[in-house]
Amino acid sequence: MFGPRLTTIFASRWKALWWAGSILLLTWSLVPAAEDRDSSGSARPAHVDPWAKDAK
């Protein structure tokens, strides 16, 4: 669907290694470090919907 076909990625060991390395690099860049988290375990405060109606 998106990106190269899996049959072309795994046609070569080197292409498979590059693909796996890029996935690892992506996850390393997206997951916050342990010292960036606060004591509750989440990286950021809970999301508040700005379009939600006020409960009255």
Backbone torsions as a table, in degrees:
resi	resn	phi	psi	omega
1	MET	NA	-63.3	178.1
2	PHE	-114.8	141.0	178.3
3	GLY	78.8	-169.7	-177.8
4	PRO	-73.6	157.3	178.1
5	ARG	-70.7	147.8	-178.8
6	LEU	-64.9	-29.6	179.5
7	THR	-67.8	-28.8	177.3
8	THR	-81.7	-30.6	179.0
9	ILE	-67.5	-45.7	-174.7
10	PHE	-93.3	16.2	174.8
11	ALA	-73.9	-25.1	-179.8
12	SER	-129.8	144.7	177.4
13	ARG	-64.3	-37.5	-178.5
14	TRP	-67.7	-39.2	176.9
15	LYS	-64.8	-38.9	178.6
16	ALA	-65.5	-39.1	177.6
17	LEU	-66.2	-41.6	177.2
18	TRP	-63.4	-41.3	179.7
19	TRP	-63.8	-47.6	-180.0
20	ALA	-63.5	-39.6	177.7
21	GLY	-64.2	-38.3	179.2
22	SER	-68.4	-35.7	176.5
23	ILE	-66.3	-42.4	177.8
24	LEU	-64.1	-40.7	177.9
25	LEU	-64.1	-40.2	178.1
26	LEU	-62.5	-46.9	-179.4
27	THR	-67.6	-36.2	178.1
28	TRP	-63.5	-36.0	-178.4
29	SER	-79.6	-22.3	-176.8
30	LEU	-91.5	-30.6	-176.5
31	VAL	-82.7	128.1	-179.7
32	PRO	-71.0	151.1	178.8
33	ALA	-71.3	158.7	-177.7
34	ALA	-63.6	-36.2	-179.0
35	GLU	-75.3	-13.9	177.5
36	ASP	-82.0	-12.8	-178.4
37	ARG	-86.3	152.7	175.6
38	ASP	-89.9	-174.9	-174.2
39	SER	-67.5	-22.1	-179.0
40	SER	-79.5	-12.1	177.0
41	GLY	99.3	-10.2	179.2
42	SER	-99.3	150.9	-177.3
43	ALA	-76.9	-34.2	-177.8
44	ARG	-133.3	161.8	175.6
45	PRO	-65.2	161.6	-178.3
46	ALA	-61.3	145.7	-179.4
47	HIS	-72.5	134.3	175.9
48	VAL	-113.8	126.5	-178.5
49	ASP	-75.1	115.6	-178.5
50	PRO	-70.6	-16.7	-177.8
51	TRP	-96.5	-2.2	-179.1
52	ALA	-70.7	144.4	177.9
53	LYS	-76.1	146.2	178.0
54	ASP	-71.7	135.6	176.9
55	ALA	-81.1	118.0	-178.0
56	LYS	-115.9	NA	NA
